[in-house]
Every structure is written in structure tokens, then in C-alpha cells.
Amino acid sequence: MEKQEQAEQYRMIAAEGCGEIVEKKSRFIAALAPVSTQEEAFLFLDAVRKKYYDARHHCYAFITGINGELERWGDDGEPGGTAGRPMLEVLRGAELTNVAAVVTRYFGGTLLGTGGLARAYAQAVRQALDTCSIVTMRRGQRYVITADYGFSGKLQHFFAQRKITTEETVYTDKVEFHILAPCQVQAELIKEITELTGAKAGIDARESVWYADRE
């Protein structure tokens, strides 16, 4: 994900996910959650700590902000750089933001070494990511397109071709399509709908929103 001042899109997980690996009898339990602020990330960390209250280590990493502006990680007693940083690198590699990862470790009696720890913490996060649905959040505009029924099929086909999200279709004396489209295509979208309907469709541009495209 390219970081820029005004991102038009970003990637995040749609819901919480979890994963677990065992390395030389040590259990590494990973939990992921979508978060939008540092405060939410630490609340998630606290919730995981309470769930696994008898574990010694609860290491974490999180990234927040549309451009991934804020990154934090912590090793929670593990040797420096062997837990939180490798976890953070997995999140970066997946090009995610607004995500928190917590890995709880139950020690199995055998030392893993710094390299072994780093690999295990990273692998646990990857395992959890495999259980998550990823969505691309796009900066968009909501529109209401109003037309006679004779244009309904053409408009539906057009929206499908352009991969435009239809939130709702309302049928009254005319048909209303409530759609979401990326902000940068506004002029082109209005032009194409106008041409498609011979300027007979009503095009009402409404509020700007962030909306999800599921991968």
C-alpha cells in the first residue's frame, strides 16, 4: 500500500480472526481485530490478556490510520525485537492498516532462541490472517440514480460492468438505484449515465463515504 497524504483506498480485515501454532511445546495463540485508534488497539490487548490471564506473554503489534500513520509493537518480556516487531512486519507485508494483532505465548519448557521466537510469532500472525476476510476500503460518493423502468436493465448491466456497488434498488413509479462509486470517477460516471439514458436519468450526488470492497 503506497502511503500518501490523501489515500483513496486502504486494506483492512473485515472481522476478528485467530490462529494457533505449537513450537517445541510452546503454544502461540494469535488474535487479530479491526481497530481504528490506538485506544481501541489497547482495549483489544486488555481483552486478550483477561481471556488468557494465566499466560506469561501477550505480545502485540498494531497499525492505524488511513495511511498507516501510527505503528506500535511490544514484546511483553520476550527478548527485544523477537515478538512485536516480527508481528508488525507481517501486518505491513499484508498491506493492512486499522488492525491489531496480539499473540499469547504459553511456554512449553524448551527455549527457542531469538530466531525461533521471531519465526513463531510471525507464523502465528500469518495463521490468524488466513482466517480473516480482507476488505479494500474505498473513498467514494453515494448517488441516487432515478430513471424510467425502460432503462433499468441497461443501468444494472452498466453498474455490473463497472463494478459499482448497488446498495439498494427502490421501485415506485420509477426505479431508483442507490449506488456507491469511487470519488475520482464522478465526472466520468455522470457523463456515461447521461449518455446511456439520453439525459433522462436523474443523478443525485450525495455524501462522501468510505465503503468496503471484499476481496
N, C-alpha and C positions, 0 to 999 in steps of 0.2 A: 504494500500500500504506500503510495507516494504521499509524503507529508507536505501539505501546502496550507496557505493561510485560510482559504475557504474551500474545504473539501466538498465535492459534490456527492461523495458516497463513502461509506466505510463498512467494514465487515465485523460482525459480532455473532455470538452464539444466541440461539433463539430461546433456550431454556437451560436449566441446570443439567449437568452431566456428571458422571462419576466413573471411576475405574480403579482397579487394584492390581498390583503385581507383587510377587514374592521373590525376594532375592536373598539366598542363603538364610532362609527362615525369617528374615525381616519382612514385615508387611508394609507396603507403601500404598496408602489409600488416598486417591486424588478426588477432589470435588471442585467443580467449576460452576460459576454463576455469572449471569449477565449483571453488570453494575454500571451506574452512570457517574458515580462520585467516589472519592476516597473514603468518605464516611460509610457508604454502602459496602465497600470492599472490606472494611474493618469489622462491620457488623456481621458480614458473612464469615469472616475469620473467627469471630467470637462464637458464632453458632456452631461451627465445626469443632472448635475447642470443647464446647459443652457436650457435644454429641460423643466425642471420643476423649472424655475427660481423663481417662487413665493412661493415655499415650504421653510419651516424653516430648515428642517434637511435632509441631504444627507449622510447617514452613509455607511461605506464601509468595505470590507474585501477582501484580495486577497492572493493568493499563487502562486508563480512562481518557476521555476527550475525543471529539470527532477526529482530530488529527493525531490521537495517541499522545497528547501533550504530557500526561503525567504517568510516570512509571515508578513503581516501588516494589521492593522484594525484601524478604527476611529469612534468615537461616535458623532462627529459633534454637540456638545451641549447637547446631551442626557445625563442622569446620567451615570457616569463612569461604563463601563462593561455591560450596558444594551442593546447595539446595535451591535457594530462591533465584539465584542468577540463571542456572540451567533451566529452571521452570519458566522464567521470563523469556529466555531465548526461544523456547517452544512456542509461546504465545506470539512473539514477534515473527517467527518463521511462518506461522499460520496467517499472518497479516490481520490480526484481530485487535480490536480495541473494545473498551467498555466491558472488560472481562476480568474476573478474579479467579485465581487458582490457589487451592490450599491442599498440601499433601501432608497427611498424618503418617508418622512412622512408628511402628511397634518393633522395637529392637529384638532380633532373633538370636543374639548371643555371639554372632560372628562379625568381626569388623570387616567393612567393605573397602576401606581405603578411600581417598578423596575422589579418584576417578570412578570407582564403583558407585559411590554415593551420587555423584553428579549424573551418571548414566541412569541410575534407578529413579531419581526424582524426575528427570526429563521424560523417561519412559512412562512413568505413571501419569504424567500430564497428557502425553500423547494418547495413552489408553483411554483417558476420560474424554479427550477431544473426539475420539472415534465414535462416542455415544451421542455426540451433540449434532443438532442441525445448525448449519451456518446460514445466516441471512445477510444480504447486502442491503444496507440502509441507504436509500437514495434521497437526495434533496429534490422535492417535487412540488407540483402545483395541483390542487384539486379543481376539477372542472365539472360543470353540468352541461351536457350536450342535449338539446331538445330538438326533435325532428318529427316529421310525419312518419307513419308506420312503413311507408314505402321505402324509406331509407334505412330501416332497422337492420336488415341483413347486410347491406353494404358497410354500415358502420361497425357492426360486430366483426365482420371479416377484416376490416381495416385495423381495429383495435388488436385483434389476434395477431395479424401480420407484424404490427409494430410493437408487440409485446407490451401493450398498455394495460395497466391494471384496471379492471372494472369493479368498483366497489358495490354498486347497486344498479339495478335497472327498474325504473318505475313506469308503469303503463297507465295512462289516463286517456285523454282524447289524443294525446301524442305520446311518444316514447322518450323517456329521459334516461340518459346514461351518466352515471356519476363515476368519473374516472380519475386516475392519478397518472401523471406523466412527469418526467424529469424537467426541471426548470429550464434547462438550456434549449429545449426543443419547442418552446412556447410559440414562437413566430412560425416555425415550420408546421407545427400541429394545426394551428388556426388556418393557415393557408391551405393545407391539404384537406381539411374537413370542409372548408368553404368551397373548394373546387369539386370535391366528391358529391356535395349536395346542391351544387349550383347556387350557393349562398342562401339556401333555405333553412339551414340549421341554426338554432340559437346556440351561441358559445359563451358561457358564463364562467369566467376565470375567478376562482375563489381563493381561499387562504393557501399559504405555503405550508408544506408539511414534510416530515421525514416519513418514508414508508418502506416496507420490507419487501425485498425480492428473495424468496427462499431458494437456496442452491440445491 
